[in-house]
Amino acid sequence: MSIVLSTRVQRIRPSPTVTMTALATELVQQGKD
């Protein structure tokens, strides 16, 4: 769900920070702290 939200945010305002935040969130969700 948060991944979808992150994708929407990137479409609205793409930025390296948002992209890295989304990647970090995905890794944490996968159990890779």
N, C-alpha and C positions, 0 to 999 in steps of 0.2 A: 504493500500500500504506500509506504513512504517512498519506494522506488518510483512509483508512478507519479507521486507528488514532485519528486526531484526532477523527473523528466519534464513535467509541465513547467517547473521553474526555469529549467535550462532553455526551454523553447521561448519563454517570455524574456529572459535576460541571461543569455549564455555568458558564462565567465569561468575562468580556471578555478576560482575558489568554489563556486557552486559544483563544478564537476568533481573536484577533489572531495568535497563534502559528501557528495552522493556516493562516490567510490568507497570512502571510509565507512559510510553507513552500511553499504552492502556487505563489506568485509566483516563488520561487527555482527551483522545479522547472520552471517554464515559461520560465525564462531571464530573468526580469525581476528583477534583483537589487534 
